[in-house]
Amino acid sequence: MIRLVDLYKSFNSLDVLKGLSLNINRGETMVVLGRSGCGKSVLLKVILRLLPLDSGEVWFGELNTSDFTDFQMVPIRRRIGMLFQGSALFDSMTVFDNIAYPLLEHTTLSHDEIVERIRRMLEFVEMEGTEHKMPGELSGGMKKRIALARALVANPDYVFFDEPTTGIDPITASRINKLIVKTRQEYNVTSIVVTHDIASALFVGDRFSFIYDGKIIFVGDKSEFLACDIPAVKNFRENALWNTE
Protein backbone atom coordinates (compact mmCIF):
# COMPACT_ATOMS: atom_id res chain seq x y z
CA MET A 1 0.00 0.00 0.00
CA ILE A 2 2.85 2.38 0.91
CA ARG A 3 6.45 1.52 0.06
CA LEU A 4 9.42 3.61 1.16
CA VAL A 5 12.71 2.83 -0.56
CA ASP A 6 16.13 4.07 0.56
CA LEU A 7 15.01 7.52 1.77
CA TYR A 8 17.61 10.17 2.48
CA LYS A 9 16.89 13.58 4.00
CA SER A 10 19.31 16.11 5.46
CA PHE A 11 19.01 19.62 6.85
CA ASN A 12 22.27 21.46 6.10
CA SER A 13 24.90 19.22 7.74
CA LEU A 14 22.39 17.22 9.81
CA ASP A 15 21.56 13.83 8.29
CA VAL A 16 18.12 12.72 9.50
CA LEU A 17 17.07 9.89 7.18
CA LYS A 18 19.96 7.73 6.00
CA GLY A 19 18.61 5.07 3.66
CA LEU A 20 15.30 4.36 5.39
CA SER A 21 13.10 1.66 3.83
CA LEU A 22 9.70 0.38 5.00
CA ASN A 23 6.57 -1.30 3.62
CA ILE A 24 3.12 -0.56 5.08
CA ASN A 25 0.42 -3.08 4.17
CA ARG A 26 -3.12 -2.26 3.15
CA GLY A 27 -5.50 -1.89 6.11
CA GLU A 28 -2.86 -2.15 8.84
CA THR A 29 -1.76 0.27 11.52
CA MET A 30 2.01 0.64 11.36
CA VAL A 31 3.56 2.24 14.43
CA VAL A 32 6.86 4.07 13.90
CA LEU A 33 8.83 4.24 17.13
CA GLY A 34 12.06 5.91 18.08
CA ARG A 35 13.62 8.42 20.41
CA SER A 36 12.70 12.10 20.21
CA GLY A 37 14.50 13.78 17.32
CA CYS A 38 15.16 10.55 15.41
CA GLY A 39 13.19 11.69 12.34
CA LYS A 40 9.72 10.23 12.89
CA SER A 41 7.79 13.40 12.08
CA VAL A 42 10.20 14.24 9.25
CA LEU A 43 9.34 10.85 7.76
CA LEU A 44 5.62 11.72 7.64
CA LYS A 45 6.34 15.07 6.02
CA VAL A 46 8.56 13.40 3.42
CA ILE A 47 5.82 10.86 2.59
CA LEU A 48 3.35 13.74 2.16
CA ARG A 49 5.97 15.64 0.16
CA LEU A 50 5.68 18.58 2.53
CA LEU A 51 9.47 18.23 2.66
CA PRO A 52 11.51 17.39 -0.45
CA LEU A 53 13.53 14.19 -0.54
CA ASP A 54 17.25 14.23 -1.11
CA SER A 55 16.93 10.79 -2.70
CA GLY A 56 14.83 7.63 -2.50
CA GLU A 57 11.34 6.56 -3.56
CA VAL A 58 7.86 6.91 -2.02
CA TRP A 59 5.25 4.59 -3.55
CA PHE A 60 1.48 4.70 -3.06
CA GLY A 61 0.35 1.44 -4.62
CA GLU A 62 1.72 1.52 -8.16
CA LEU A 63 2.49 5.25 -8.12
CA ASN A 64 6.04 6.41 -7.50
CA THR A 65 5.51 9.93 -6.13
CA SER A 66 9.20 10.72 -5.57
CA ASP A 67 9.36 13.28 -8.38
CA PHE A 68 5.78 14.55 -8.17
CA THR A 69 5.15 18.28 -8.17
CA ASP A 70 2.80 19.84 -5.61
CA PHE A 71 0.12 19.84 -8.31
CA GLN A 72 0.62 16.11 -8.95
CA MET A 73 0.48 15.41 -5.21
CA VAL A 74 -2.97 16.98 -4.80
CA PRO A 75 -4.97 13.81 -5.63
CA ILE A 76 -2.66 11.75 -3.38
CA ARG A 77 -3.06 14.14 -0.46
CA ARG A 78 -6.82 14.08 -0.87
CA ARG A 79 -6.68 10.38 -0.02
CA ILE A 80 -4.79 11.07 3.22
CA GLY A 81 -6.19 12.24 6.55
CA MET A 82 -3.67 13.82 8.91
CA LEU A 83 -3.88 14.19 12.68
CA PHE A 84 -1.17 16.68 13.58
CA GLN A 85 0.61 16.68 16.94
CA GLY A 86 -0.93 20.03 17.90
CA SER A 87 -4.29 19.24 16.24
CA ALA A 88 -3.83 22.25 13.87
CA LEU A 89 -7.42 23.45 14.05
CA PHE A 90 -8.24 26.86 12.59
CA ASP A 91 -8.72 29.06 15.66
CA SER A 92 -11.04 31.48 13.86
CA MET A 93 -13.42 28.72 12.68
CA THR A 94 -16.09 26.82 14.56
CA VAL A 95 -15.86 23.06 15.03
CA PHE A 96 -18.35 22.65 12.17
CA ASP A 97 -16.33 24.82 9.79
CA ASN A 98 -13.06 23.09 10.74
CA ILE A 99 -14.47 19.68 9.88
CA ALA A 100 -16.26 20.99 6.78
CA TYR A 101 -13.11 22.56 5.36
CA PRO A 102 -11.78 19.54 3.38
CA LEU A 103 -15.27 18.83 2.03
CA LEU A 104 -15.71 22.40 0.82
CA GLU A 105 -12.23 22.41 -0.72
CA HIS A 106 -12.26 19.02 -2.43
CA THR A 107 -15.84 17.80 -2.97
CA THR A 108 -19.10 18.92 -4.55
CA LEU A 109 -21.30 17.67 -1.72
CA SER A 110 -24.46 19.65 -1.01
CA HIS A 111 -24.88 21.58 2.23
CA ASP A 112 -27.26 18.94 3.58
CA GLU A 113 -24.80 16.16 2.74
CA ILE A 114 -22.00 18.05 4.49
CA VAL A 115 -24.16 18.61 7.57
CA GLU A 116 -25.02 14.91 7.73
CA ARG A 117 -21.45 13.78 7.27
CA ILE A 118 -20.22 16.12 10.01
CA ARG A 119 -22.98 14.88 12.31
CA ARG A 120 -21.78 11.30 11.78
CA MET A 121 -18.14 12.27 12.32
CA LEU A 122 -18.92 14.05 15.59
CA GLU A 123 -20.85 11.02 16.75
CA PHE A 124 -17.92 8.79 15.80
CA VAL A 125 -15.46 10.81 17.92
CA GLU A 126 -18.01 11.25 20.73
CA MET A 127 -18.23 15.04 20.36
CA GLU A 128 -21.90 15.49 19.50
CA GLY A 129 -23.34 18.95 20.06
CA THR A 130 -20.06 20.85 19.68
CA GLU A 131 -20.64 22.15 16.14
CA HIS A 132 -20.80 25.81 17.16
CA LYS A 133 -17.94 25.80 19.66
CA MET A 134 -14.63 27.50 18.90
CA PRO A 135 -11.30 25.65 19.33
CA GLY A 136 -10.43 27.96 22.22
CA GLU A 137 -13.36 26.50 24.16
CA LEU A 138 -12.03 22.95 23.86
CA SER A 139 -9.54 20.97 25.93
CA GLY A 140 -6.47 19.42 24.31
CA GLY A 141 -8.12 16.00 24.10
CA MET A 142 -11.30 17.47 22.61
CA LYS A 143 -9.24 19.26 19.96
CA LYS A 144 -7.57 15.95 19.08
CA ARG A 145 -10.96 14.32 18.57
CA ILE A 146 -12.21 17.18 16.39
CA ALA A 147 -8.99 16.98 14.38
CA LEU A 148 -9.58 13.24 13.91
CA ALA A 149 -13.13 13.95 12.70
CA ARG A 150 -11.68 16.39 10.16
CA ALA A 151 -9.07 13.82 9.08
CA LEU A 152 -11.77 11.20 8.44
CA VAL A 153 -14.60 13.30 7.01
CA ALA A 154 -13.50 12.92 3.37
CA ASN A 155 -13.25 9.11 3.65
CA PRO A 156 -9.46 8.82 3.21
CA ASP A 157 -7.58 5.66 2.30
CA TYR A 158 -4.75 6.57 4.67
CA VAL A 159 -4.59 8.30 8.04
CA PHE A 160 -1.33 9.58 9.52
CA PHE A 161 -1.10 10.23 13.27
CA ASP A 162 1.77 12.41 14.50
CA GLU A 163 2.28 11.85 18.26
CA PRO A 164 -1.48 11.48 18.87
CA THR A 165 -1.24 11.20 22.69
CA THR A 166 1.37 13.90 23.35
CA GLY A 167 0.30 16.60 25.80
CA ILE A 168 -2.86 14.94 27.11
CA ASP A 169 -3.64 13.10 30.33
CA PRO A 170 -3.67 9.26 30.51
CA ILE A 171 -7.47 8.95 30.53
CA THR A 172 -7.82 11.17 27.45
CA ALA A 173 -4.92 9.34 25.79
CA SER A 174 -6.75 6.05 26.33
CA ARG A 175 -9.81 7.51 24.61
CA ILE A 176 -7.71 8.63 21.64
CA ASN A 177 -6.09 5.19 21.40
CA LYS A 178 -9.51 3.53 21.30
CA LEU A 179 -10.57 5.90 18.53
CA ILE A 180 -7.47 4.99 16.48
CA VAL A 181 -8.39 1.30 16.75
CA LYS A 182 -12.04 2.10 15.98
CA THR A 183 -10.92 4.06 12.91
CA ARG A 184 -9.14 1.02 11.51
CA GLN A 185 -12.02 -1.32 12.31
CA GLU A 186 -14.83 0.83 10.89
CA TYR A 187 -13.08 2.62 8.01
CA ASN A 188 -10.48 0.00 7.03
CA VAL A 189 -7.86 2.71 6.54
CA THR A 190 -4.14 2.19 6.28
CA SER A 191 -2.55 4.09 9.15
CA ILE A 192 0.89 5.26 10.20
CA VAL A 193 1.21 6.21 13.87
CA VAL A 194 4.36 8.10 14.81
CA THR A 195 4.94 8.05 18.57
CA HIS A 196 7.39 7.53 21.42
CA ASP A 197 4.49 6.58 23.73
CA ILE A 198 4.97 2.85 24.04
CA ALA A 199 1.69 2.21 25.89
CA SER A 200 -0.20 3.87 23.04
CA ALA A 201 1.87 2.01 20.46
CA LEU A 202 1.19 -1.41 21.94
CA PHE A 203 -2.55 -0.69 22.12
CA VAL A 204 -3.09 0.57 18.57
CA GLY A 205 -0.42 -1.14 16.47
CA ASP A 206 -0.63 -4.13 14.14
CA ARG A 207 3.07 -3.93 13.30
CA PHE A 208 5.93 -1.93 14.73
CA SER A 209 9.02 -0.35 13.21
CA PHE A 210 11.91 1.35 14.94
CA ILE A 211 14.05 4.21 13.63
CA TYR A 212 17.64 4.39 14.78
CA ASP A 213 20.44 6.44 13.20
CA GLY A 214 18.24 7.36 10.25
CA LYS A 215 17.24 3.82 9.30
CA ILE A 216 14.59 1.25 10.17
CA ILE A 217 16.41 -1.36 12.23
CA PHE A 218 13.38 -3.44 13.25
CA VAL A 219 9.97 -4.36 11.80
CA GLY A 220 7.64 -6.90 13.39
CA ASP A 221 4.39 -7.63 15.19
CA LYS A 222 3.72 -7.04 18.89
CA SER A 223 5.22 -10.31 20.12
CA GLU A 224 8.32 -9.82 17.96
CA PHE A 225 8.73 -6.27 19.21
CA LEU A 226 8.45 -7.33 22.85
CA ALA A 227 11.02 -10.09 22.29
CA CYS A 228 13.43 -8.07 20.12
CA ASP A 229 16.97 -8.09 21.49
CA ILE A 230 18.48 -5.46 19.16
CA PRO A 231 20.23 -3.25 21.75
CA ALA A 232 18.70 0.10 20.68
CA VAL A 233 15.19 -1.38 20.51
CA LYS A 234 15.55 -3.30 23.77
CA ASN A 235 16.89 -0.25 25.61
CA PHE A 236 14.06 1.96 24.32
CA ARG A 237 11.41 -0.65 25.12
CA GLU A 238 12.61 -1.45 28.62
CA ASN A 239 13.05 2.21 29.61
CA ALA A 240 9.68 3.15 28.13
CA LEU A 241 7.88 0.25 29.81
CA TRP A 242 9.59 1.04 33.12
CA ASN A 243 8.33 4.64 32.87
CA THR A 244 4.73 3.44 32.39
CA GLU A 245 4.72 1.30 35.54
C-alpha positions in Angstrom: 0.0 0.0 0.0 2.9 2.4 0.9 6.4 1.5 0.1 9.4 3.6 1.2 12.7 2.8 -0.6 16.1 4.1 0.6 15.0 7.5 1.8 17.6 10.2 2.5 16.9 13.6 4.0 19.3 16.1 5.5 19.0 19.6 6.9 22.3 21.5 6.1 24.9 19.2 7.7 22.4 17.2 9.8 21.6 13.8 8.3 18.1 12.7 9.5 17.1 9.9 7.2 20.0 7.7 6.0 18.6 5.1 3.7 15.3 4.4 5.4 13.1 1.7 3.8 9.7 0.4 5.0 6.6 -1.3 3.6 3.1 -0.6 5.1 0.4 -3.1 4.2 -3.1 -2.3 3.1 -5.5 -1.9 6.1 -2.9 -2.1 8.8 -1.8 0.3 11.5 2.0 0.6 11.4 3.6 2.2 14.4 6.9 4.1 13.9 8.8 4.2 17.1 12.1 5.9 18.1 13.6 8.4 20.4 12.7 12.1 20.2 14.5 13.8 17.3 15.2 10.6 15.4 13.2 11.7 12.3 9.7 10.2 12.9 7.8 13.4 12.1 10.2 14.2 9.3 9.3 10.9 7.8 5.6 11.7 7.6 6.3 15.1 6.0 8.6 13.4 3.4 5.8 10.9 2.6 3.4 13.7 2.2 6.0 15.6 0.2 5.7 18.6 2.5 9.5 18.2 2.7 11.5 17.4 -0.4 13.5 14.2 -0.5 17.3 14.2 -1.1 16.9 10.8 -2.7 14.8 7.6 -2.5 11.3 6.6 -3.6 7.9 6.9 -2.0 5.2 4.6 -3.5 1.5 4.7 -3.1 0.4 1.4 -4.6 1.7 1.5 -8.2 2.5 5.2 -8.1 6.0 6.4 -7.5 5.5 9.9 -6.1 9.2 10.7 -5.6 9.4 13.3 -8.4 5.8 14.5 -8.2 5.2 18.3 -8.2 2.8 19.8 -5.6 0.1 19.8 -8.3 0.6 16.1 -8.9 0.5 15.4 -5.2 -3.0 17.0 -4.8 -5.0 13.8 -5.6 -2.7 11.7 -3.4 -3.1 14.1 -0.5 -6.8 14.1 -0.9 -6.7 10.4 0.0 -4.8 11.1 3.2 -6.2 12.2 6.6 -3.7 13.8 8.9 -3.9 14.2 12.7 -1.2 16.7 13.6 0.6 16.7 16.9 -0.9 20.0 17.9 -4.3 19.2 16.2 -3.8 22.2 13.9 -7.4 23.4 14.0 -8.2 26.9 12.6 -8.7 29.1 15.7 -11.0 31.5 13.9 -13.4 28.7 12.7 -16.1 26.8 14.6 -15.9 23.1 15.0 -18.4 22.6 12.2 -16.3 24.8 9.8 -13.1 23.1 10.7 -14.5 19.7 9.9 -16.3 21.0 6.8 -13.1 22.6 5.4 -11.8 19.5 3.4 -15.3 18.8 2.0 -15.7 22.4 0.8 -12.2 22.4 -0.7 -12.3 19.0 -2.4 -15.8 17.8 -3.0 -19.1 18.9 -4.6 -21.3 17.7 -1.7 -24.5 19.6 -1.0 -24.9 21.6 2.2 -27.3 18.9 3.6 -24.8 16.2 2.7 -22.0 18.0 4.5 -24.2 18.6 7.6 -25.0 14.9 7.7 -21.4 13.8 7.3 -20.2 16.1 10.0 -23.0 14.9 12.3 -21.8 11.3 11.8 -18.1 12.3 12.3 -18.9 14.1 15.6 -20.9 11.0 16.8 -17.9 8.8 15.8 -15.5 10.8 17.9 -18.0 11.2 20.7 -18.2 15.0 20.4 -21.9 15.5 19.5 -23.3 19.0 20.1 -20.1 20.9 19.7 -20.6 22.1 16.1 -20.8 25.8 17.2 -17.9 25.8 19.7 -14.6 27.5 18.9 -11.3 25.7 19.3 -10.4 28.0 22.2 -13.4 26.5 24.2 -12.0 22.9 23.9 -9.5 21.0 25.9 -6.5 19.4 24.3 -8.1 16.0 24.1 -11.3 17.5 22.6 -9.2 19.3 20.0 -7.6 15.9 19.1 -11.0 14.3 18.6 -12.2 17.2 16.4 -9.0 17.0 14.4 -9.6 13.2 13.9 -13.1 14.0 12.7 -11.7 16.4 10.2 -9.1 13.8 9.1 -11.8 11.2 8.4 -14.6 13.3 7.0 -13.5 12.9 3.4 -13.2 9.1 3.7 -9.5 8.8 3.2 -7.6 5.7 2.3 -4.7 6.6 4.7 -4.6 8.3 8.0 -1.3 9.6 9.5 -1.1 10.2 13.3 1.8 12.4 14.5 2.3 11.9 18.3 -1.5 11.5 18.9 -1.2 11.2 22.7 1.4 13.9 23.3 0.3 16.6 25.8 -2.9 14.9 27.1 -3.6 13.1 30.3 -3.7 9.3 30.5 -7.5 8.9 30.5 -7.8 11.2 27.5 -4.9 9.3 25.8 -6.8 6.0 26.3 -9.8 7.5 24.6 -7.7 8.6 21.6 -6.1 5.2 21.4 -9.5 3.5 21.3 -10.6 5.9 18.5 -7.5 5.0 16.5 -8.4 1.3 16.7 -12.0 2.1 16.0 -10.9 4.1 12.9 -9.1 1.0 11.5 -12.0 -1.3 12.3 -14.8 0.8 10.9 -13.1 2.6 8.0 -10.5 0.0 7.0 -7.9 2.7 6.5 -4.1 2.2 6.3 -2.6 4.1 9.2 0.9 5.3 10.2 1.2 6.2 13.9 4.4 8.1 14.8 4.9 8.0 18.6 7.4 7.5 21.4 4.5 6.6 23.7 5.0 2.8 24.0 1.7 2.2 25.9 -0.2 3.9 23.0 1.9 2.0 20.5 1.2 -1.4 21.9 -2.6 -0.7 22.1 -3.1 0.6 18.6 -0.4 -1.1 16.5 -0.6 -4.1 14.1 3.1 -3.9 13.3 5.9 -1.9 14.7 9.0 -0.3 13.2 11.9 1.4 14.9 14.1 4.2 13.6 17.6 4.4 14.8 20.4 6.4 13.2 18.2 7.4 10.3 17.2 3.8 9.3 14.6 1.3 10.2 16.4 -1.4 12.2 13.4 -3.4 13.3 10.0 -4.4 11.8 7.6 -6.9 13.4 4.4 -7.6 15.2 3.7 -7.0 18.9 5.2 -10.3 20.1 8.3 -9.8 18.0 8.7 -6.3 19.2 8.5 -7.3 22.9 11.0 -10.1 22.3 13.4 -8.1 20.1 17.0 -8.1 21.5 18.5 -5.5 19.2 20.2 -3.2 21.8 18.7 0.1 20.7 15.2 -1.4 20.5 15.6 -3.3 23.8 16.9 -0.3 25.6 14.1 2.0 24.3 11.4 -0.7 25.1 12.6 -1.4 28.6 13.1 2.2 29.6 9.7 3.2 28.1 7.9 0.3 29.8 9.6 1.0 33.1 8.3 4.6 32.9 4.7 3.4 32.4 4.7 1.3 35.5 
